[in-house]
């Protein structure tokens, strides 16, 4: 039985195992796949001890009112994650585990990130006052938008859309996540 530490990242997953897969096995599989596990045993597994990095399913509870659903509670040690990287944390915890074949359905219900990990995040390089000074906008909320459609506009039409937004009173525009160089 694993006892959680104050420094563990704790996740609660709603798990629906395939028929015949015990909930404890499904929870352990989620913990393994979202930390150090692989789909199959490989020869390099024996070259290191993974105990320091592996996620552990420390509790399983049946979801009240749901016949085949359980909450699998998983603890992850901080050593598994890169300091200051939300991307690394979420990629590890929810990256490819949702396609796991032992499960019919999986959903991340809750996540507790300990202060020890939160302290590793730098935050933005400056605050809202610097942004207001750059824009020379004070005494009201800043208003912006994301240009749509997210893909497909020519550079000329994208620029035209930005111009019209700013001309219409917006303070800023931003690229959609899918727009990159």
Secondary structure, DSSP 8 states (H G I E B T S, - for coil): -----TTSEEEEEEEEE-TT--HHHHHHHHHHHTTT--SS--GGGGGS--TTT--EEEEEEE-TT-TT-EEEEEEE-GGGS-TT-HHHHHHHHHSSGGG-TTEEEEEEEEEE--HHHHTT----SS-HHHHHHHHT--SS---EEE-SSSS---HHHHHHHHHHHHHTT-SEEE--TT---
